[in-house]
Amino acid sequence: MGRMVIVAYRPKPGCEAELDVLVREHVPCLKALGLVTNRPAQAMRAKDGTVVEVFEWEDGAIEAAHSSPRVVELWERFGNACDYVPLRELPEAEAMFADFEPIAL
């Protein structure tokens, strides 16, 4: 069984469009490398512009991703375009039913 993850990316000023491109590239890249399951990924946008991504890693794949040059390069691009933030920083996380704008992947 894989591991579900939820990650929040807050775009750096002027990097909103680049972040959207990266989010659309992320899971397909991981999938091509056999690192994620076939479970469909989801992406959504918070009111402040933060992008939330949900996907499922294959067993042991998190560690493998850290040694993949392709994944490391992609994550470096993410680091240039956004800051990773805890979900608790999103006002939506305080609501009983958090609601977000869907992003088509």
C-alpha positions as CSV (number, residue, x, y, z in Angstrom):
1,M,0.0,0.0,0.0
2,G,1.3,3.5,-0.9
3,R,1.4,6.7,1.2
4,M,-1.0,9.5,0.5
5,V,0.5,13.0,0.8
6,I,-1.0,16.5,0.9
7,V,1.4,19.3,0.1
8,A,0.8,23.1,0.0
9,Y,2.9,25.3,-2.3
10,R,2.6,29.1,-1.8
11,P,3.8,30.8,-5.0
12,K,6.5,33.4,-4.7
13,P,5.5,36.8,-6.1
14,G,5.2,36.7,-9.9
15,C,5.6,32.9,-10.0
16,E,1.9,31.8,-10.0
17,A,1.9,30.7,-13.7
18,E,5.2,28.8,-13.3
19,L,3.8,27.0,-10.2
20,D,0.8,25.9,-12.2
21,V,3.1,24.5,-14.9
22,L,5.1,22.7,-12.3
23,V,2.1,21.2,-10.5
24,R,0.8,19.8,-13.9
25,E,4.3,18.3,-14.5
26,H,4.9,16.9,-11.1
27,V,2.9,13.7,-10.8
28,P,3.3,12.8,-14.5
29,C,7.1,13.0,-13.9
30,L,6.8,10.8,-10.8
31,K,4.5,8.4,-12.5
32,A,7.0,8.0,-15.5
33,L,9.6,7.0,-13.0
34,G,7.3,4.5,-11.2
35,L,7.2,6.5,-8.0
36,V,3.4,7.1,-7.7
37,T,0.4,4.8,-7.9
38,N,-2.3,5.0,-10.5
39,R,-4.6,6.8,-8.0
40,P,-5.6,10.1,-9.7
41,A,-3.8,13.1,-8.2
42,Q,-5.7,16.2,-7.2
43,A,-4.7,19.8,-7.2
44,M,-6.6,22.8,-5.8
45,R,-6.1,26.5,-5.1
46,A,-6.7,28.2,-1.7
47,K,-8.1,31.7,-1.6
48,D,-4.6,33.2,-1.0
49,G,-3.3,31.5,-4.1
50,T,-1.6,28.6,-2.4
51,V,-1.8,25.4,-4.4
52,V,-2.6,22.1,-2.6
53,E,-1.6,18.8,-4.2
54,V,-2.7,15.4,-3.1
55,F,-1.2,12.2,-4.5
56,E,-0.1,8.7,-3.5
57,W,3.5,7.5,-3.4
58,E,4.4,3.9,-4.2
59,D,5.9,1.9,-1.3
60,G,9.4,3.1,-0.7
61,A,9.3,5.7,-3.5
62,I,9.7,8.8,-1.3
63,E,13.3,7.8,-0.6
64,A,13.9,6.8,-4.2
65,A,12.7,10.1,-5.4
66,H,15.4,11.9,-3.4
67,S,18.1,10.1,-5.4
68,S,16.5,10.7,-8.8
69,P,18.3,13.5,-10.7
70,R,15.1,14.2,-12.7
71,V,13.0,14.6,-9.5
72,V,15.6,16.6,-7.7
73,E,15.8,19.0,-10.7
74,L,12.0,19.4,-10.7
75,W,11.9,20.0,-7.0
76,E,14.6,22.7,-7.4
77,R,12.3,24.4,-9.9
78,F,9.5,24.2,-7.3
79,G,11.8,25.8,-4.7
80,N,12.4,28.7,-7.1
81,A,8.7,29.2,-7.7
82,C,7.2,28.6,-4.3
83,D,7.5,28.1,-0.6
84,Y,6.3,24.9,1.0
85,V,3.8,25.7,3.8
86,P,2.1,23.6,6.4
87,L,-1.6,23.1,5.8
88,R,-2.4,24.7,9.1
89,E,-1.3,28.1,7.6
90,L,-4.3,28.0,5.2
91,P,-7.4,29.7,6.5
92,E,-9.4,26.9,4.8
93,A,-7.8,24.4,7.2
94,E,-9.7,26.0,10.1
95,A,-13.1,25.2,8.5
96,M,-15.0,22.0,9.2
97,F,-15.4,21.6,5.4
98,A,-12.4,23.2,3.8
99,D,-13.2,24.2,0.2
100,F,-10.8,25.0,-2.6
101,E,-10.9,26.0,-6.2
102,P,-10.1,22.9,-8.3
103,I,-7.2,22.9,-10.7
104,A,-7.4,20.7,-13.9
105,L,-4.3,18.5,-14.1
